[in-house]
Amino acid sequence: MAMSEPKGASLARLVEVMDRLLAPDGCPWDREQTLASLRPFLVEEAYEVLDALARGDIADHREELGDLLMQVVFQAALRAREGAFDIDGVVAAIVDKLVRRHPHVFGDARGVDTADKVLAQWDEIKKAEKPVQERILDGVPLGPALARAQKIGSRCGKVGFDWPGWEGSFQKVEEEIVEIRNAIRTNDAHHIHAELGDLLLASVNLARKLGVDAEQALVDATARFQHRFEFVEDRLRERGRSPQQSTLDEMDALWSEAKRDGR
């Protein structure tokens, strides 16, 4: 009887498929991608995994994990083309880290028999591996852009680098609006990108000064937008039309109706 393949052996097939897509006669879209262009897809796939978990959809969870894994393999393949590292290097790095930070499992550490003790040991090992934090913003955790920006602004505020009230932050938003308008007139994509980022950052700082969670505020605003658009879509369907068959004026009137109704 043939021995079954070890768990994880199928990853090699995914690597092969990715290499085929990136081959000279592979997929034109895949071959055009860069590490920069893949960034939003990585974030999107991570959120889709979280959504599948929240909905308790097991089949969708499996599919979305596959999509997320493909992004890891994709980025590793692009790095391999640079001669930096490949997927085996990625796997080796995390395996080494897990073994190194679990000496109570893979080594001779004793007495680490609770979750709290494991976390404490993990932090001690991590601190020994990482350089000492010396800058104010060292250690601000990564995460959604708005949430991280708000944390950075808060930490700077604690050392006095901040406006005393919301008025200064509001004025900064107004200044950034002028700057993004000027950037648009230059038709310089890089300049527009930078100025729009500054406007978003200024808005986050205003939210912080007003005691608003910027991340949740945008989540709620997006949900309201979706709800109102679906109202517009439903009213148009009652009239026998789709948004594509309507006019902006008609849709805007329905949008205003949705707002008046408190939707």
C-alpha positions in Angstrom: 0.0 0.0 0.0 1.4 3.4 -1.0 2.1 5.8 1.8 -0.1 8.8 1.9 1.5 12.2 1.3 2.2 14.3 4.4 -0.1 17.1 5.3 0.8 20.2 3.4 2.3 18.4 0.5 -0.4 19.8 -1.8 1.1 23.3 -1.3 3.7 22.3 -4.0 0.9 22.1 -6.5 -0.2 25.6 -5.7 3.4 26.8 -6.2 3.5 25.1 -9.6 0.2 26.7 -10.7 1.5 30.1 -9.6 4.7 29.6 -11.5 2.8 28.6 -14.6 0.6 31.7 -14.4 3.7 33.9 -14.2 5.5 32.1 -17.1 6.1 34.1 -20.3 3.2 32.3 -21.9 1.1 32.4 -18.8 -1.6 34.8 -17.7 -1.2 38.4 -18.9 -2.9 39.9 -15.8 -0.8 37.9 -13.3 2.4 38.7 -15.2 1.6 42.5 -14.9 1.2 42.4 -11.1 3.8 43.8 -8.7 4.2 43.7 -5.0 2.6 47.1 -4.8 -0.4 46.2 -6.9 -1.0 43.1 -4.8 -1.3 45.0 -1.5 -5.0 45.7 -1.7 -5.8 42.1 -2.7 -4.0 40.8 0.4 -6.0 43.1 2.7 -9.2 42.2 0.9 -8.7 38.5 1.1 -7.8 38.7 4.8 -11.1 40.6 5.5 -13.0 37.9 3.4 -11.6 35.2 5.7 -12.8 37.1 8.7 -16.2 37.6 7.2 -16.6 33.9 6.4 -15.6 33.2 10.1 -18.1 35.7 11.4 -20.9 34.1 9.3 -19.9 30.6 10.3 -19.7 29.5 6.7 -17.4 26.5 6.7 -17.2 26.0 2.9 -16.6 29.7 2.3 -14.0 29.8 5.1 -12.0 27.0 3.3 -12.3 28.9 0.0 -11.3 32.2 1.4 -8.3 30.7 3.2 -7.2 29.4 -0.2 -7.5 32.8 -1.7 -5.4 34.3 1.1 -2.8 31.5 0.8 -2.6 32.3 -3.0 -1.6 35.8 -2.1 1.2 34.6 0.1 2.4 32.2 -2.7 2.1 35.0 -5.3 4.2 37.5 -3.3 6.8 34.8 -2.6 7.0 34.0 -6.3 7.6 37.7 -7.2 10.3 37.9 -4.5 11.9 34.7 -5.9 12.2 36.4 -9.3 14.1 39.2 -7.6 16.4 36.6 -6.1 15.3 37.6 -2.6 13.5 34.6 -1.2 11.0 31.9 -2.3 8.1 30.1 -0.6 10.4 27.6 1.0 12.2 30.5 2.7 8.8 31.8 4.0 7.9 28.4 5.4 11.4 27.9 6.9 11.3 31.3 8.6 7.9 30.7 10.4 8.9 27.2 11.3 12.1 28.4 12.9 10.2 31.1 14.8 7.6 28.7 16.1 10.2 26.2 17.3 12.4 29.0 18.8 9.5 30.6 20.7 8.0 27.3 22.0 11.0 25.9 24.0 8.5 24.2 26.4 7.4 22.1 23.5 10.5 21.7 21.3 13.1 22.3 24.0 13.8 21.7 27.6 11.9 24.6 29.2 9.8 23.6 32.2 7.0 25.0 34.1 5.3 26.7 31.2 2.0 25.0 31.6 -0.7 27.8 31.2 -1.7 30.1 28.4 -0.6 33.1 30.4 2.9 31.6 31.0 3.2 30.8 27.3 2.4 34.4 26.4 4.8 35.8 29.0 7.6 33.5 27.6 6.8 34.5 24.1 7.1 38.1 24.9 10.4 37.6 26.7 11.9 35.7 23.7 10.5 38.3 21.3 12.1 41.1 23.3 15.4 39.3 23.2 15.2 39.0 19.4 14.1 42.5 18.7 16.1 45.8 19.2 15.1 47.9 22.2 12.4 50.4 21.3 13.8 53.9 21.5 11.4 56.0 19.4 8.0 57.3 20.4 6.2 55.5 17.7 8.0 52.2 18.0 5.6 49.3 18.7 2.4 50.9 17.4 0.6 47.7 16.2 -0.1 47.2 12.5 -3.7 47.0 11.4 -6.4 48.8 9.4 -5.0 52.1 8.1 -7.5 54.4 9.9 -7.1 52.6 13.2 -3.3 52.7 13.1 -3.3 56.3 12.1 -5.5 57.2 15.1 -3.2 55.3 17.4 -0.1 57.1 16.0 -1.8 60.5 16.4 -2.8 59.6 20.0 0.7 58.6 21.0 2.2 61.8 19.5 -0.5 63.8 21.4 0.7 62.2 24.7 4.1 63.9 24.2 2.7 67.3 23.3 2.8 67.1 19.4 -0.9 67.9 19.0 -3.4 70.7 18.6 -4.9 71.8 22.0 -8.4 71.5 20.7 -10.4 70.3 17.7 -10.2 73.6 15.9 -6.6 73.2 14.9 -7.3 69.8 13.5 -10.4 71.1 11.6 -8.2 73.9 10.1 -5.7 71.2 9.0 -8.5 69.4 7.1 -9.5 72.6 5.3 -5.8 73.1 4.3 -5.5 69.6 3.0 -8.7 70.0 0.9 -7.1 73.0 -0.8 -3.8 71.0 -1.3 -5.6 68.0 -2.9 -7.5 70.4 -5.2 -4.2 71.9 -6.3 -2.7 68.4 -6.8 -5.6 67.3 -9.0 -5.0 70.4 -11.2 -1.4 69.2 -11.7 -2.6 65.9 -13.0 0.4 64.3 -11.2 -0.7 60.9 -10.0 2.0 60.6 -7.3 1.2 64.1 -6.0 -2.5 63.3 -5.9 -1.8 60.1 -4.0 0.3 61.9 -1.4 -2.1 64.7 -0.9 -5.2 62.5 -0.6 -3.3 60.5 2.0 -2.6 63.7 3.9 -6.3 64.6 3.8 -7.3 61.2 5.1 -4.7 61.5 7.9 -6.0 65.0 8.8 -9.5 63.7 9.0 -8.5 60.8 11.3 -6.8 63.3 13.6 -10.0 65.4 13.7 -12.0 62.3 14.6 -9.6 61.6 17.4 -9.9 65.1 18.8 -13.7 64.8 18.7 -13.6 61.5 20.5 -14.7 59.5 17.4 -13.3 56.1 16.4 -12.4 56.8 12.8 -12.3 53.1 11.8 -15.8 52.5 13.2 -17.1 55.8 11.8 -16.1 54.7 8.3 -17.6 51.2 8.8 -20.9 52.8 9.8 -20.8 55.4 7.0 -20.2 52.6 4.4 -23.0 50.6 5.8 -25.4 53.6 5.6 -24.2 54.2 2.0 -24.9 50.6 1.1 -28.3 50.7 2.7 -29.3 53.9 0.9 -28.0 52.7 -2.4 -30.0 49.5 -2.0 -33.1 51.6 -1.3 -32.5 53.5 -4.6 -32.0 50.1 -6.3 -35.3 48.7 -4.9 -37.3 51.8 -5.8 -35.9 51.7 -9.4 -36.8 48.0 -9.6 -40.4 48.9 -8.6 -40.4 51.2 -11.6 -39.1 48.4 -13.9 -35.6 49.9 -14.2 -32.1 49.2 -13.0 -29.5 51.9 -12.0 -27.9 51.5 -15.4 -31.2 52.4 -17.0 -31.8 55.4 -14.8 -30.3 58.9 -14.6 -28.1 60.5 -11.9 -30.9 63.0 -11.2 -33.4 60.3 -10.6 -31.1 58.3 -8.4 -30.1 61.4 -6.5 -33.7 62.2 -5.7 -34.3 58.7 -4.4 -31.1 59.0 -2.4 -32.4 62.2 -0.8 -35.7 60.3 0.0 -33.8 57.6 1.8 -31.9 60.2 3.9 -35.2 62.0 4.8 -36.6 58.6 5.9 -33.6 58.2 8.2 -32.1 55.3 6.3 
